[in-house]
C-alpha cells in the first residue's frame, strides 16, 4: 500500500506517524510503554518502534529507568527556548505580574486559534493560588472563556458571521452556564463590543470567574490577544473585577504603550 492510499483510508504514515507518536508522548509525562503507545496511535509495534527510534536520534524522545518512553531533553529545550523568545510572551510579562500582584489571582495572556483560545502566558500568585485547568500552550473553547469572547467580538461582527464560525459543530457546554447557541453567543459578543471587556461567570469551570480585556501589541485596532484575571468567585467576585475595570485597563495600557 502506498502512502497516498494509507492517507486516504485514515491510517498514519511516514512523518504523520512520527508526529502522532511525539504528540502522544507529550500526554504522558510519567512515560509510556511501547505496547501502550502502539495502541494509542493504532499502529504496529515495529512501526512505532521505528518512529520512536527516529525521535530518539533527534533528542526528541528518551527512555526512563523502567524502559518507558518520555519526551527528550532536546525537544523540551527547543520548546521552552521558542516560548521564551516570543515577543508577545516577553512584552506581556510586566502586565501579568502587575495584575497578579494587585489581585492575588491567576492571570493569562491568550490568543485565538480557530474555535479555541491558546494560552501563551500564565502567572500564578506566590501564595494562595488555586490551580486552574489552564496551562501554557493549552486550549479552551473560545465561546465560553472571557479571553475568547473578547477576541471573537473583534472578528464576528454579525449573527451571520457567528453562525458561519460555528458551522455544523455544536458549541461545547462546559457547565450549565456555558453559551450554547448562536443567538446567545452573538448577544454576548455585542455586549463585549459595547463594554470593551468580557466576563466569564463559571462558564468554563464551576466556581471560577474571569474578566478579560483586549491587548494591542501589533496593531492599534486589531487585538493581538487578550489578558484575563481569573479566580474563585467566592474570593474574588465578578462585581469586584468589574468595579475595578479602570485600574485593570490602566495597567494594561500603561505597559503596552511602552516602546
Steps between C-alpha positions, in 0.01 A plus 500: 500500500636846410513797736224666298275195539567485872416868539175446313382230739599703808808300602808684625802483274855631495549838662135508612561192713816649651310818587214298649748311719660828608161648590409187697827519694403849613184356659703269725745694721558182701588306185323243283594149393535386141189282508283779641643745249423266210145466625462877542607582143338188350820373339709184515768482769795465254375807314462702818840384619657641181322832556627512857851417381487798263386727782773369730769569241379860482490530878123543494433178693678299767448209737481503877647238733194279452520497121208737453524763230494869594551831323869564444698786650579646159131533417433669834797733450374610159143541622591714799757704307240573233239594758734731690606677177148582383458878499144497631596270787783731601300821467201389706702380798503839679123527453438152636727562797329829586152347479603188689650707781198731519229234515682196632337289228610310190545707184522388137596626158326309220457514123225370274559189287190383316234401751744502791712736701863407557668616820834660416579613855369428847604632839386373839533696825778390731256421781135401512487379140233251398606277212285559192481263204673746269865441407738683270439364152167354610166566339144577605188565293495866397126547544497420873812690609534872563817526291328315217195724501721811490677369190188365331328835547772660288452257211132392503302821449165351398281207597557356153875509561445322833292229331763452231772472766300238690418305183352154549690427822297580814649723766644301788330557836766483770252593775129575523590868460684455169377679188344233282330668202591745225243748632650492849855535373409789269328682787804443722736638235281807451533570874876454481528757220283744693691455827852447370552199724362148553406298804481128556280408794563128563452424129820300458566373853251481788584751770744696285436851369704708261522848346696564181604803295660521156872562451637687198864398455523505120214726387312796650166362382527118487572324831799267494357316797318545828603516864280366779483490877351170622407386847255322723172693503460473877836668551509747210139570394439608143357830627833583661688454172242698302511784755877501473499502119659849470801379699530185289486702179756747633744220581461343156520831311791628704709194427408445135569864405863466599743486206 
